[in-house]
Amino acid sequence: MLIFKKNPFGHNLYIKKWLIRLFGLFTHRRYRGFNKLEIEGSSNIKDLPQNNVLFVSNHQTYFADVVAMFHVFNASLSGRVDSIKNLGYIWHPKLEIYFVAAKETMKSGLLPRIMAYAGAVSIERTWREKGQDVNRKVNFSDISNIGKALDDGWVITFPQGTTTPFKPIRKGTAHIIKKFKPIVVPIVIDGFRRSFDKKGLRIKKKDILQSMEIKKPVDIDYDNESVEEIVEKIEFAIEQHKSFLKVISLDKLRELERNNNKRRF
């Protein structure tokens, strides 16, 4: 019976199911009400295997991004295409969805601790802690826990390790890909930074168009490609390579020119 069953991290699945249901109920209007979430490519989710899938995404808030992904994944698995209309999909959620998050973030309050129970794989960041740069050795138990989560189901990770755009991809993600050989599915999000505060808990502005594009899996040669080559593939896949920064800069210049021309008339 589900009421007694636990996942590999010792979390009761019955409690986890109700936490996901409640979070889904309370957050749905953030993506289909106060703001709109435009989804593209959710059909790529339906044919994925039940486990050993790693979602890699750019990062804009601590929590709003990953909560939106829980909505989109479960809606897609329930037969909805590029839509989270009708919340019934959250009644039977996929319980084997995890997200990688910093331990200090998930211990920063009661709500993050509850969210951690719903699916966090908490890790110690090796490069930053409490807003300060650090140089800490990799905790191999963290890598083992990510492998355990992949063996059980799907894992969401934000390989830049920060909400600041166009920061480098952490090589640890590439090492994990080479070690566990998961299917790697890129996700590109936008609009979350404008609509939520940095933590993703408070709505900062309404009527913002948020977007989520779920791409097809990245073609990776796990044995022959180097860590650097995999890192570069991820940078391009989640549109965080420096070349995209030039495109964005050009788009902003064109927008400024259009606005200036409008003011003249």
C-alpha positions in Angstrom: 0.0 0.0 0.0 1.2 3.5 -0.9 0.5 4.7 2.7 3.5 2.6 3.9 5.7 2.9 0.8 8.9 5.0 0.8 11.2 6.3 -1.8 15.0 5.6 -1.8 15.5 8.7 0.5 13.1 7.4 3.1 10.3 9.8 2.3 6.7 8.4 2.7 5.1 8.4 -0.8 1.6 9.0 0.6 2.7 12.2 2.3 4.7 13.2 -0.8 1.7 12.8 -3.0 -0.4 15.0 -0.8 2.3 17.7 -0.6 2.5 17.8 -4.4 -1.3 18.0 -4.6 -1.5 20.9 -2.2 1.5 22.7 -3.8 -0.2 22.2 -7.2 -3.5 23.6 -5.9 -2.0 26.7 -4.3 0.4 27.5 -7.2 -1.7 26.8 -10.3 -2.9 30.4 -10.6 0.7 31.7 -10.7 1.0 30.1 -14.1 -2.6 30.2 -15.3 -4.2 33.2 -13.7 -2.1 36.0 -12.3 0.4 35.3 -15.1 0.3 33.0 -18.2 2.7 30.2 -18.9 3.3 29.5 -22.6 4.5 25.9 -23.1 6.2 24.4 -26.1 7.4 20.9 -26.6 5.7 19.1 -23.7 4.9 16.2 -26.1 8.7 15.4 -25.8 7.9 14.2 -22.2 5.4 11.5 -22.9 7.8 9.1 -24.6 10.5 9.3 -22.0 11.3 6.3 -19.8 10.2 6.1 -16.2 13.7 6.7 -14.9 17.3 7.9 -15.6 16.1 11.1 -17.2 18.0 14.4 -16.4 16.3 17.7 -17.2 18.8 20.6 -17.6 17.5 24.1 -17.5 18.5 27.7 -17.1 17.5 29.2 -13.8 15.6 32.4 -12.9 14.2 31.9 -9.4 14.8 29.5 -6.5 11.4 27.8 -6.6 9.0 29.1 -9.2 10.9 27.5 -12.1 10.8 24.0 -10.6 7.2 24.2 -9.4 6.2 25.1 -13.0 8.0 22.1 -14.3 6.1 19.8 -11.8 2.9 21.3 -13.3 4.0 20.8 -16.9 5.4 17.3 -16.5 2.3 16.0 -14.8 -0.1 17.7 -17.2 1.8 16.2 -20.1 1.7 12.7 -18.6 -2.0 13.1 -18.2 -2.5 13.7 -21.9 -2.4 17.5 -22.1 -0.3 19.0 -24.8 1.5 22.3 -24.1 -1.2 23.1 -21.5 -1.8 23.0 -17.7 -5.5 23.7 -18.1 -7.7 21.9 -15.6 -5.8 21.0 -12.5 -7.1 17.4 -12.3 -3.7 16.2 -13.5 -2.2 16.9 -10.1 -4.4 14.3 -8.4 -2.2 11.5 -9.6 1.2 13.1 -9.9 4.4 11.3 -10.9 6.1 10.8 -7.5 9.5 10.0 -8.9 10.4 13.6 -9.8 13.3 15.2 -8.0 15.2 18.5 -8.3 18.7 19.3 -7.3 19.0 22.2 -4.9 21.5 23.7 -2.5 21.2 22.5 1.1 21.4 26.0 2.5 18.5 27.0 0.3 16.3 24.1 1.3 17.0 24.8 5.0 16.2 28.5 4.8 12.7 28.3 6.2 9.7 26.1 6.9 8.3 26.2 3.3 11.6 25.2 1.7 11.9 22.3 4.1 8.4 21.1 3.2 9.3 21.5 -0.5 12.5 19.5 0.1 10.3 16.6 1.3 8.4 16.8 -2.0 11.4 16.0 -4.1 14.7 17.9 -3.4 18.1 16.2 -3.7 20.0 18.6 -1.5 23.7 19.1 -2.2 26.5 21.2 -0.8 27.6 23.8 -3.3 31.4 23.6 -3.8 31.7 27.2 -5.1 29.4 29.4 -3.0 27.8 29.5 0.4 25.8 32.2 2.1 26.6 34.7 -0.6 30.3 34.2 -0.4 32.7 32.4 -2.8 34.1 29.2 -1.4 36.4 26.4 -2.7 35.0 23.2 -1.2 35.8 19.6 -2.3 33.0 17.7 -4.0 30.9 15.7 -1.6 30.7 12.2 -3.2 27.6 11.3 -1.2 25.8 14.2 -3.1 26.8 12.6 -6.4 25.6 9.2 -5.1 22.2 10.7 -4.1 21.7 12.2 -7.6 22.5 8.8 -9.0 20.0 7.3 -6.6 17.3 9.8 -7.7 18.1 9.0 -11.4 17.7 5.3 -10.8 14.3 6.0 -9.3 12.9 8.5 -11.7 13.5 12.0 -13.2 15.8 14.7 -12.0 15.7 18.4 -12.7 18.9 20.3 -12.4 20.1 23.9 -13.0 23.7 23.3 -14.2 24.7 27.0 -13.9 24.1 26.8 -10.1 22.8 30.4 -10.1 19.9 32.5 -11.2 22.3 34.9 -12.9 22.0 34.5 -16.7 24.9 33.4 -18.9 27.0 32.1 -16.1 29.2 29.1 -16.9 27.8 25.6 -16.8 29.3 23.7 -13.8 31.4 20.8 -14.9 29.9 18.6 -12.2 26.8 18.2 -14.3 28.9 16.8 -17.2 30.6 14.4 -14.8 27.2 13.2 -13.6 26.1 12.7 -17.2 29.2 10.7 -18.1 28.9 8.6 -14.9 25.2 7.7 -15.0 24.5 8.1 -18.7 20.9 9.6 -18.4 18.7 10.8 -21.2 19.4 14.6 -21.1 16.4 16.8 -21.8 17.0 20.6 -22.1 14.5 23.2 -20.9 14.6 26.9 -21.7 12.5 29.2 -19.5 11.9 32.9 -19.5 9.7 35.5 -17.8 10.0 34.0 -14.3 12.5 36.6 -13.2 10.1 39.4 -14.1 7.0 37.9 -12.5 8.5 36.6 -9.2 11.0 37.7 -6.6 14.3 35.9 -6.5 13.1 33.1 -4.3 10.1 32.6 -6.5 7.7 32.7 -3.6 6.2 36.2 -4.0 4.5 37.5 -7.2 6.3 40.6 -8.1 4.3 41.6 -11.2 1.1 40.3 -12.8 0.2 39.8 -16.5 3.7 38.6 -17.4 4.1 36.1 -20.1 6.2 33.2 -18.8 7.6 30.6 -21.3 8.9 27.1 -21.1 10.3 25.2 -24.0 11.1 21.5 -23.6 13.5 20.4 -26.3 14.3 16.9 -27.6 17.0 15.0 -25.8 20.6 16.0 -26.4 22.7 13.5 -28.5 25.6 12.7 -26.2 28.4 10.1 -26.7 28.9 9.3 -23.0 32.1 7.4 -23.5 34.0 9.4 -26.1 32.9 13.0 -25.6 34.9 15.0 -23.1 33.5 16.9 -20.1 34.2 20.2 -22.0 32.3 19.0 -25.0 29.3 18.0 -23.0 29.4 21.4 -21.1 29.3 23.2 -24.4 26.4 21.1 -25.7 24.4 22.0 -22.6 25.3 25.7 -22.9 23.8 25.7 -26.5 20.9 23.5 -25.6 19.6 25.7 -22.7 20.6 28.8 -24.7 23.2 30.1 -22.2 26.2 30.0 -24.5 27.8 33.5 -24.9 26.8 33.6 -28.5 23.1 33.9 -27.4 24.1 37.0 -25.4 25.1 38.8 -28.6 21.7 37.9 -30.2 19.8 39.2 -27.2 21.9 42.4 -27.3 21.0 43.0 -30.9 17.3 42.3 -30.2 17.4 44.9 -27.4 19.0 47.5 -29.7 16.4 46.9 -32.4 13.6 47.3 -29.7 15.2 50.6 -28.5 15.3 51.8 -32.1 11.7 50.9 -32.7 10.6 52.7 -29.5 12.6 55.8 -30.5 11.0 55.9 -33.9 7.6 55.7 -32.3 8.4 58.6 -30.0 9.3 60.8 -33.1 5.9 60.3 -34.5 
